[in-house]
Amino acid sequence: MLEARSIASHHMGTQERSFYVALGQRIAERRKAKGITQVQLAEQLGIAQQTMAHYEGGVSRIAVETLAQAAQALDASVEDLLGTQAKRSSGKRGPQPKIAQQLERIQALPAAEQRAIVKVLDSVLAAHQ
């Protein structure tokens, strides 16, 4: 198998190799964080453990279908594994981001204060039905 390893590395350019090494590292980090072994993940994906090791080492290119299955098995998005962030839509929808920020701040409050805020919101929303 050493021959296959050197052949795969030989056919990848430096930039492409760096991409697959980083991808493999992110997969390995996610796998370890979930407490899953290479063998267990390989079994879930229907591949050999050695193939999984080659993906994680950036030696072999991972098929898109396998990448999607790996993301699902690791409770991650493909974007997370690729190291990219999902693009947000450019169209704004009113004050949504501000409301989301306020909800996060409310969730950090003590339960009694959260209940008081919920009562106020319920009464305002009930008045506008």
BAKE-504320 format. One record per residue (C-alpha): x negated, y negated, z; residue in one letter. Coordinates in nm, 4 decimals, decimal comma. Last residue first. Example, Ala and Ser with C-alpha at 12.3 -4.5 7.8 and 13.67 -1.06 7.14 Angstrom:
<nodes>
<<-1,3670; 0,1060; 0,7140>; s>
<<-1,2300; 0,4500; 0,7800>; a>
</nodes>
This chain:
<nodes>
<<5,4018; -3,9009; 1,6787>; q>
<<5,2111; -4,2131; 1,7773>; h>
<<5,3155; -4,2405; 2,1427>; a>
<<5,2208; -3,8756; 2,2011>; a>
<<4,8678; -3,9501; 2,0758>; l>
<<4,8228; -4,2334; 2,3251>; v>
<<4,9643; -4,0229; 2,6110>; s>
<<4,7499; -3,7207; 2,5264>; d>
<<4,4376; -3,9363; 2,4953>; l>
<<4,4944; -4,0885; 2,8403>; v>
<<4,5575; -3,7478; 2,9947>; k>
<<4,2447; -3,6046; 2,8241>; v>
<<4,0365; -3,8907; 2,9638>; i>
<<4,1566; -3,8155; 3,3171>; a>
<<4,0830; -3,4440; 3,2702>; r>
<<3,7272; -3,5232; 3,1522>; q>
<<3,6763; -3,7431; 3,4582>; e>
<<3,7764; -3,4568; 3,6879>; a>
<<3,5541; -3,2109; 3,4965>; a>
<<3,2365; -3,4189; 3,5418>; p>
<<3,1104; -3,5914; 3,2261>; l>
<<2,8786; -3,4270; 2,9724>; a>
<<3,1704; -3,3189; 2,7545>; q>
<<3,2783; -3,6836; 2,7351>; i>
<<2,9408; -3,7822; 2,5867>; r>
<<2,9689; -3,5117; 2,3212>; e>
<<3,3231; -3,6245; 2,2447>; l>
<<3,1994; -3,9822; 2,2056>; q>
<<2,9379; -3,8751; 1,9536>; q>
<<3,1993; -3,6825; 1,7539>; a>
<<3,4297; -3,9859; 1,7611>; i>
<<3,1476; -4,2054; 1,6313>; k>
<<3,0682; -3,9599; 1,3510>; p>
<<3,4366; -3,9410; 1,2517>; q>
<<3,4915; -4,3171; 1,2291>; p>
<<3,6102; -4,3159; 0,8704>; g>
<<3,5468; -4,0251; 0,6386>; r>
<<3,2235; -4,1141; 0,4659>; k>
<<3,1481; -3,9636; 0,1278>; g>
<<2,7832; -3,8633; 0,0997>; s>
<<2,8545; -3,5047; 0,1939>; s>
<<2,5932; -3,3649; 0,4239>; r>
<<2,3153; -3,1593; 0,2794>; k>
<<2,2392; -2,8421; 0,4707>; a>
<<1,8988; -2,8711; 0,6269>; q>
<<1,5966; -2,7001; 0,4858>; t>
<<1,3549; -2,4653; 0,6570>; g>
<<1,4455; -2,1714; 0,4361>; l>
<<1,5562; -1,9725; 0,7398>; l>
<<1,7702; -2,2561; 0,8685>; d>
<<1,9115; -2,3192; 0,5198>; e>
<<2,0080; -1,9509; 0,4933>; v>
<<2,2099; -2,0074; 0,8074>; s>
<<2,1297; -1,8254; 1,1278>; a>
<<2,3011; -1,5598; 1,3366>; d>
<<2,0008; -1,3293; 1,2813>; l>
<<2,1996; -1,0569; 1,1035>; a>
<<2,3761; -1,3208; 0,8924>; q>
<<2,0489; -1,4876; 0,7956>; a>
<<1,8984; -1,1491; 0,7140>; a>
<<2,1945; -1,0625; 0,4895>; q>
<<2,1564; -1,3954; 0,3050>; a>
<<1,7821; -1,3352; 0,2663>; l>
<<1,8507; -0,9836; 0,1377>; t>
<<2,0857; -1,1207; -0,1285>; e>
<<1,8315; -1,3882; -0,2235>; v>
<<1,5587; -1,1273; -0,2648>; a>
<<1,2551; -1,1700; -0,0395>; i>
<<0,9201; -1,2343; -0,2068>; r>
<<0,6411; -1,0241; -0,0643>; s>
<<0,3239; -1,1121; 0,1276>; v>
<<0,4800; -1,3888; 0,3371>; g>
<<0,3952; -1,1945; 0,6532>; g>
<<0,7596; -1,1760; 0,7563>; e>
<<0,8581; -1,0434; 0,4148>; y>
<<0,5724; -0,7904; 0,4150>; h>
<<0,6659; -0,6736; 0,7655>; a>
<<1,0259; -0,6287; 0,6504>; m>
<<0,8991; -0,4192; 0,3582>; t>
<<0,6973; -0,2096; 0,6044>; q>
<<1,0087; -0,1587; 0,8164>; q>
<<1,1826; -0,0123; 0,5107>; a>
<<1,5038; -0,1734; 0,3828>; i>
<<1,8753; -0,1290; 0,4493>; g>
<<1,9178; -0,4794; 0,5936>; l>
<<2,0400; -0,3550; 0,9325>; q>
<<1,7661; -0,0898; 0,9320>; e>
<<1,5016; -0,3542; 0,8553>; a>
<<1,6315; -0,5654; 1,1434>; l>
<<1,6036; -0,2715; 1,3842>; q>
<<1,2565; -0,1723; 1,2615>; v>
<<1,1297; -0,5279; 1,2799>; q>
<<1,2453; -0,5379; 1,6408>; t>
<<1,5379; -0,7469; 1,7648>; i>
<<1,5221; -0,9542; 2,0827>; g>
<<1,7281; -1,2377; 1,9339>; k>
<<1,4380; -1,4811; 1,9776>; a>
<<1,2105; -1,2203; 1,8177>; k>
<<1,4267; -1,2044; 1,5053>; r>
<<1,4560; -1,5810; 1,4835>; r>
<<1,0780; -1,6236; 1,5129>; e>
<<1,0140; -1,3455; 1,2591>; a>
<<1,2541; -1,5011; 1,0063>; i>
<<1,0955; -1,8435; 1,0578>; r>
<<0,7473; -1,6953; 1,0126>; q>
<<0,8547; -1,5159; 0,6950>; g>
<<0,9900; -1,8393; 0,5484>; l>
<<0,6652; -2,0192; 0,6362>; a>
<<0,4595; -1,7439; 0,4670>; v>
<<0,6976; -1,7452; 0,1686>; y>
<<0,6605; -2,1224; 0,1181>; f>
<<0,2827; -2,1096; 0,1634>; s>
<<0,2633; -1,8360; -0,1037>; r>
<<0,4675; -2,0499; -0,3432>; e>
<<0,2346; -2,3442; -0,2871>; q>
<<-0,0775; -2,1325; -0,3336>; t>
<<0,0544; -1,9575; -0,6444>; g>
<<0,1978; -1,6087; -0,6121>; m>
<<0,0857; -1,3310; -0,8477>; h>
<<-0,2289; -1,2517; -0,6487>; h>
<<-0,0430; -1,2220; -0,3185>; s>
<<0,1918; -0,9602; -0,4624>; a>
<<-0,0997; -0,7708; -0,6199>; i>
<<-0,3031; -0,7834; -0,2987>; s>
<<-0,0167; -0,6356; -0,0948>; r>
<<0,0678; -0,3725; -0,3544>; a>
<<-0,2947; -0,2532; -0,3521>; e>
<<-0,2988; -0,2325; 0,0258>; l>
<<0,0000; 0,0000; 0,0000>; m>
</nodes>
